[in-house]
């Protein structure tokens, strides 16, 4: 299984970006999925997560009300819409997939089986 993240870039405070993560294989519908971010010298932290049905979502407090996670099963793609970006949102963003999907989303790094490469988001003030 391969995950390909894209959509990062350099934006200004208050701008919006949409990240995409395309997942290979036929089992996408059954995966719990998540977005994490990491800056140099810090641990990878969860930003948002969604269960395999797309009915249960999690958002870190720092992004609640500004970010939205959703998935398109027909396209095997996970999205993260990021609005009203702040300088503290600057990080490498990673998408992740967990083989065993469940009703409850997953928010720990060690719960995920597959990871995409990072896509860098830089928010300048």
Secondary structure, 3 states (H helix, E strand, C coil): CCEEEECCEEEECCCCEEEEEEECCCCHHHCEEEEEEECCCCCCEEEEEECCCCCCEEECCCCCCCEEEEEEHHHCEEEEEECCCCHHHCEEEEEEEECCCCCCCCCCHHHCCEECCCEEEEEEC
